[in-house]
Amino acid sequence: MSRNYDYIIVGGGSSGCALASKLATKGKVLLVEKGANHTAYPQSKVKEGWPQIAAVVVSALRNKGSGHWTGTANVLGGGSTMNAGVCVRGQKEIFTSLGIDLSSAEKAFQFLERTICLPADYEEYQKIFEDAWKERGDYYRLPGYTYGSWIEEALRDNNVSLSEGNSHGYKNSIQVAKTIMPTKDNDERRPASFLFEKSHLVEKEASILDQGNLTVLLLTQAKQIIFNDNNVAIGVDLISPAGNMTAYVRREGKIFLNAGVYETPKLLMLSGIGPRATLDKYDIPVLYENEHVGLHLQDRKTSYITLAGLKDIEGDDAAILDVLAISEKTWSYMSNKNTLVWGNAFGRCQTCAPIHRTNSCATQVLAAAIFYGSGYQDSGPHYLPMNVIGRYPETRGNITLASSSYSDDVIVQDGWSTNINDLKGPALNDFNTIVGGVQDQIIRFMRETSILEKLGTVALNASLNEKFSAELQDFLTTSQDQRLKASELLDECKFNENPLGDCVSMDTCLPTTPSIPVNDSAILREIVFNSLGSTWHMSGTCRVGDVVKKGSMEVIGVRNLHISDLSILDETVDTHPFMTAMVIGLTVGENTSPVQSGNFEYFPVILSSFCCVIILLIPFILIIKAIYGKLKNKRKMMDFRSLRQSMARSLRAQATEAVTIMKWRNVSCSYATKAASKTTLFNNSGKIVSGELTALMGPSGSSKSTLLDILAGRKSEGRISGAFDVLGQHVDAYQDGVSKITTAMKNHSAYIPQQEFFYPTQTCFEAVNFVANMCLGKPKNENQRKAFISLCLDDVGLPSEEFADRKIGGDLPGGITIRGLSGGERKRLVLATALALKPRVMFIDEITREENVASVVIIHQPSAKVFKNFDNLLLLAKGRQVYAGPLAELPEFYERNYDEGIPQDYDLADDLIVKAIAYQAERDEDHWAGPLQANMDDIPIQSTSEEKIDLGKIEGTSIVSENYLAGSEMSVGDSENPESELSFVDNPIMKESDESYEQPPSSWKLTIVFKRNLKNQYMSNIANVVGRLASYTILSILIGAIFFQVGKGANSSSDGLTFTEAELLIRTNIFVLNVSYLLPFSSIPVFVGDKRFFVAECALGLYSPWMYGLSQVVLETLFVTLAAIIQTCIIIPMCSMVNPSFSAPISFMTMLAALIMSGLVGSTLVFLCSMALPSQDLAFVAGSTIVTISLALSGGFLPPSEMSAFPYALQWISPVKYSMQALLTSQLDGTSAERLLDIGEFNTPSSVTGNLGVLVGIFLLLALLSGLAMTRLKETR
Ligand SMILES: Cc1cc2nc3c(=O)[nH]c(=O)nc-3n(C[C@H](O)[C@H](O)[C@H](O)COP(=O)(O)OP(=O)(O)OC[C@H]3O[C@@H](n4cnc5c(N)ncnc54)[C@H](O)[C@@H]3O)c2cc1C
């Protein structure tokens, strides 16, 4: 049920309640009070009830020094609930020493004097007292209710000269105070809790309780303060009748200790702040060492002397001490006839000598008091207590822990002693002050004024040595008998002696109890000493400057923990302290700024808004483009047809002479192995001439592929030597490196691999157009480009009218099959794409014939019909050249080397292979005699520039294709269409071809790759897209149904959920994130399938890997964004996930940003696995392992600090952790469950922006790694 608060106040006493009343107007407040509600004690309203309240409410601590009983009132309102209730201002120095602005203090005092303080009943009894003081002549009655150092101003305001005053700057004064006690007009006490319970009635303001910000936990004790790793106070461990619990404050919330002078330092020490020796002694981990905690205790003492009152006086049973006589060092008051029992009950036998104030005496006296067992509290003659109190005590004591248990009271040492002779230093001074006060304010007062007469004790005019009246003597004797009787019953207690025997006149002693000797100061001191007790006006155990900072009252060494009770005072409050305690509470509350509720973060909202805009724009743009394209096509259709016809006619007309495109000499290839270098190709020479078809033959292992790869510029491994002329450019493989051959050849050749890869969803036109766009760049004239592509299709036997829009077909990743081209048609399409490259040379693993396009073909034992179409033959055996020359010269070759002569056509190819195998077997490598025939002498390799081939000549060369290889193994198809012949001379396409050898700009290529991937992977593969989106939708609906409305919570308030409810929300979020991180796995087949196309296309050198990677990442980003929007639109409302600190749209957009980034990271992770790992299965295994571990490390299952060191360190690289943090922060920041973010350790980084930043970083890193992995995917040959 718990939730976090803006402020937690420990201790609902005088200061705590006042503080709560202020803070409750600024935020959610939890006030924790150890005791019960004050209304639980109706006894407080009748005098007979006081002893019982004292027994129940006031903790009984016995001062180790003096033996006086002391303690805190454990009840709502604290001391103000059962004290004497005199409203008196504390001295100004106190507020300035605390850094509290005096005008604020003035305002607070005035407020209290208006609300809780009432004019005390002023009756005969009070008048007697006041008049008696006036008789002294040196006491001045101040008007109004101003006290302490405020008196100065009051005097000035009343034109009283300060020069007449004493050393404090003002005269002895008589002050008639207001009170919070019941009066005739008001039978209810107004304790500090009145400030939030009822003060609004007086002030005519809105009720604080009705505002709903204040929660008061009664009978609940704070055990210790909880800090985070940065020493920031975040919560309080509590124990209540309901058991243990912890209450937390929000992120910048504050905890206030107002548990009084004993419990506040105790709580600090139990929480690890205090003297090291004490903390070590009780094995309390030190959070911050501070030797001052618990020191400087002041416990002001009072002397209790009772006067005999022989007559009933109006008001002698009502007021307690509303009339004060204040002199320079002491002050005194006379309280009503019921107060003796009251004081005796609190002080646990205050009327006993200190050494007799034992535990058992205290218990017995309490019992006697409760049941009136002591019997001297009766009607008729009675004792009227008169107290003399030191104003500025000097004695300092301390408190320390008795154990490490919160339930044990502290040990109190007040700096005094139980033996008068042991008094020294400040305690002796304080004692002397009180003795002086007794002499002045009791002895002198009684002897020089008519007070005793007015009380009915002696006649006003009785002389000093005249005997006491018989009535008085009788009263004193009776009361002494009663005391003695009581002493017998209360065996442990010895009441202060009443030396009546020697005390018969005012000249020897005064008729008080104990009787005060007038002339014997030694006895007087002893009697006063035995009558001393605590006033419960303690202060100083967490002194400002030592334990708390001045002004903020923040505890030194930690953050967000403050103290605002009387323990922070450096000096005791003059006369009465509870008003000062309340003023400190009020002013600290006033100066405390409200806790900001939830940080509005721009970044997530901007990010998600941007994504939404893009997603909305895409279909819009596509629709516009489609309409525009349709209109444009319609307009230009006629032009295109005529253009193609004229292009075909002009192409047919041209033919050019044969030109040598490439020559090579002594080309070898070797590989470094562990043992030694291994050569696989030896000193090959040859040439490629435009328009000629060259067969590259040899038995298996003859290094045909090595030679073909070297010539095609595709060789990526091995050490190549030899000399080349490539289109007139001389390259020495040793000097210039292979890359130069690669660059030179790649731009002018087409390589047709054995296995072709096409997107099944592509049309034939799109496939060829893609290659043309990649190699020829952006068309200057789109119709010309279309005509060219149509002609490429026509040329390979795929009439464009029929095939241009035909889908290639095949198996889509994911299992769907699209009907399309036959195997042969696919082969032809490969040729068409090769033609679109406008190559000088085609390197083909299969056979074809393109006139004026040189073709080098690896061919295994071709049929005679096919073989006769070749112009040249390169025959290899174990990497060595057996034959290199025109087919026409084969008869000569046979004649020269073999007796049997050249075989028939149909045996020739087979026989050549047999010859090569035999030749290979006959000779070992060391005895190679050179080629049987290599008529390459006419192709010297020159490095002179004059020998360079005229490129212009080749560009003018016609490529005339007649697919006359019909019926061959390749079955390219027939060519009955005369328009399928191409000529590149002086026609519009040729103009394009002027630029064709310059690489198109990367931006263009990127655009083409992007568009192609968009169309084929998403728009044309709509089933896959819909399927993936459907799984997001279905899963989101299911999760929404399972966790339906968890965000509402049965006990949630307008500012959020309880902790228990929020914990359920955290678990829900784990499943929400599962959607983001696990559903991308459905894309693995798609990614892996795409990888094949990518590898094949990259091997053809069509584009760089990064272009594919980038377009893929961007497209997947858009897809995942769309998926995240769907997911968010379903889950968020179904689960009622909303952050009440913000408006619903802001809260939605922030969560959307978290889900978008999570989806992106999840998807890119899967993409990386698909690209980096060799198989789909491995991608699944690796991806799911990473995501599962990452989920486990997210903190949603177990806070990281509860993990061992290794997983604890791993959490920082878990992307799900940051997603979880972003999502939870977006939901809980600023709410009543905000602190769960810290408790669950979802706080590094602590903002949504911070976590999204990390996720963006991870996303970019994964994208980069994917790019790198894709670079490595390039074919190695
Ligand atoms: C018997 C008696 C008579 C007094 N007479 C007078 C008088 O006549 N005039 C005068 O001005 N002053 C009087 N005082 C003193 C005055 O009441 C106190 O100085 C004043 O109340 C102190 O205020 P405080 O806020 O510092 O602490 P308190 O008012 O004592 O409040 C401390 C509160 O903290 C609570 N608390 C303590 N520990 C815990 C914990 N671990 N968890 C939760 N709650 C806790 C206590 O139950 C208590 O309610 C008297 C005090 C007593 C005890």
The ligand as an SDF file (V2000), in Angstrom:
LIG
                    3D

 53 58  0  0  0  0  0  0  0  0999 V2000
    6.0650   16.7060   30.7860 C   0  0  0  0  0  0  0  0  0  0  0  0
    6.4530   17.8370   29.9610 C   0  0  0  0  0  0  0  0  0  0  0  0
    6.0740   19.1210   30.3260 C   0  0  0  0  0  0  0  0  0  0  0  0
    6.4380   20.2180   29.5710 C   0  0  0  0  0  0  0  0  0  0  0  0
    6.0030   21.4580   29.9220 N   0  0  0  0  0  0  0  0  0  0  0  0
    6.2230   22.4900   29.1090 C   0  0  0  0  0  0  0  0  0  0  0  0
    5.6560   23.7350   29.3050 C   0  0  0  0  0  0  0  0  0  0  0  0
    4.9430   23.9020   30.2460 O   0  0  0  0  0  0  0  0  0  0  0  0
    5.8930   24.7290   28.4690 N   0  0  0  0  0  0  0  0  0  0  0  0
    6.6880   24.5630   27.3830 C   0  0  0  0  0  0  0  0  0  0  0  0
    6.8700   25.4860   26.6090 O   0  0  0  0  0  0  0  0  0  0  0  0
    7.2590   23.3950   27.1610 N   0  0  0  0  0  0  0  0  0  0  0  0
    7.0200   22.3410   27.9710 C   0  0  0  0  0  0  0  0  0  0  0  0
    7.5400   21.1350   27.6900 N   0  0  0  0  0  0  0  0  0  0  0  0
    8.5080   21.0410   26.6310 C   0  0  0  0  0  0  0  0  0  0  0  0
    7.9140   21.1660   25.2720 C   0  0  0  0  0  0  0  0  0  0  0  0
    6.6870   20.5090   25.2230 O   0  0  0  0  0  0  0  0  0  0  0  0
    8.9100   20.6180   24.3580 C   0  0  0  0  0  0  0  0  0  0  0  0
   10.0670   21.3820   24.4720 O   0  0  0  0  0  0  0  0  0  0  0  0
    8.4630   20.6500   22.9340 C   0  0  0  0  0  0  0  0  0  0  0  0
    7.2750   19.9300   22.8190 O   0  0  0  0  0  0  0  0  0  0  0  0
    9.5360   20.0520   22.1060 C   0  0  0  0  0  0  0  0  0  0  0  0
    9.0940   19.9770   20.8230 O   0  0  0  0  0  0  0  0  0  0  0  0
    9.7800   19.0000   19.8360 P   0  0  0  0  0  0  0  0  0  0  0  0
    9.0210   19.1180   18.5860 O   0  0  0  0  0  0  0  0  0  0  0  0
   11.2240   19.2470   19.7890 O   0  0  0  0  0  0  0  0  0  0  0  0
    9.6030   17.5610   20.4520 O   0  0  0  0  0  0  0  0  0  0  0  0
    8.3160   16.8720   21.0210 P   0  0  0  0  0  0  0  0  0  0  0  0
    7.1740   17.8030   21.1670 O   0  0  0  0  0  0  0  0  0  0  0  0
    8.7280   16.1360   22.2340 O   0  0  0  0  0  0  0  0  0  0  0  0
    7.9380   15.8670   19.8660 O   0  0  0  0  0  0  0  0  0  0  0  0
    8.6740   14.7240   19.5890 C   0  0  0  0  0  0  0  0  0  0  0  0
    7.7030   13.7610   18.9660 C   0  0  0  0  0  0  0  0  0  0  0  0
    8.4170   12.7600   18.3260 O   0  0  0  0  0  0  0  0  0  0  0  0
    7.7750   11.5220   18.5590 C   0  0  0  0  0  0  0  0  0  0  0  0
    8.8020   10.5030   18.3610 N   0  0  0  0  0  0  0  0  0  0  0  0
    9.9120   10.3060   19.0680 C   0  0  0  0  0  0  0  0  0  0  0  0
   10.6130    9.2930   18.5560 N   0  0  0  0  0  0  0  0  0  0  0  0
    9.9380    8.8580   17.4990 C   0  0  0  0  0  0  0  0  0  0  0  0
   10.1750    7.8350   16.5490 C   0  0  0  0  0  0  0  0  0  0  0  0
   11.2530    7.0820   16.5980 N   0  0  0  0  0  0  0  0  0  0  0  0
    9.2560    7.6270   15.5990 N   0  0  0  0  0  0  0  0  0  0  0  0
    8.1570    8.3910   15.5190 C   0  0  0  0  0  0  0  0  0  0  0  0
    7.8920    9.3840   16.3890 N   0  0  0  0  0  0  0  0  0  0  0  0
    8.7760    9.6180   17.3700 C   0  0  0  0  0  0  0  0  0  0  0  0
    7.2850   11.6290   19.9640 C   0  0  0  0  0  0  0  0  0  0  0  0
    6.2540   10.6990   20.2240 O   0  0  0  0  0  0  0  0  0  0  0  0
    6.8300   13.0700   19.9930 C   0  0  0  0  0  0  0  0  0  0  0  0
    5.4820   13.1900   19.6290 O   0  0  0  0  0  0  0  0  0  0  0  0
    7.1820   20.0380   28.4410 C   0  0  0  0  0  0  0  0  0  0  0  0
    7.5520   18.7740   28.0380 C   0  0  0  0  0  0  0  0  0  0  0  0
    7.1820   17.6750   28.7890 C   0  0  0  0  0  0  0  0  0  0  0  0
    7.5760   16.3340   28.3390 C   0  0  0  0  0  0  0  0  0  0  0  0
  1  2  1  0
  2  3  1  0
  2 52  2  0
  3  4  2  0
  4  5  1  0
  4 50  1  0
  5  6  2  0
  6  7  1  0
  6 13  1  0
  7  8  2  0
  7  9  1  0
  9 10  1  0
 10 11  2  0
 10 12  1  0
 12 13  2  0
 13 14  1  0
 14 15  1  0
 14 50  1  0
 15 16  1  0
 16 17  1  0
 16 18  1  0
 18 19  1  0
 18 20  1  0
 20 21  1  0
 20 22  1  0
 22 23  1  0
 23 24  1  0
 24 25  2  0
 24 26  1  0
 24 27  1  0
 27 28  1  0
 28 29  2  0
 28 30  1  0
 28 31  1  0
 31 32  1  0
 32 33  1  0
 33 34  1  0
 33 48  1  0
 34 35  1  0
 35 36  1  0
 35 46  1  0
 36 37  1  0
 36 45  1  0
 37 38  2  0
 38 39  1  0
 39 40  1  0
 39 45  2  0
 40 41  1  0
 40 42  2  0
 42 43  1  0
 43 44  2  0
 44 45  1  0
 46 47  1  0
 46 48  1  0
 48 49  1  0
 50 51  2  0
 51 52  1  0
 52 53  1  0
M  END
$$$$
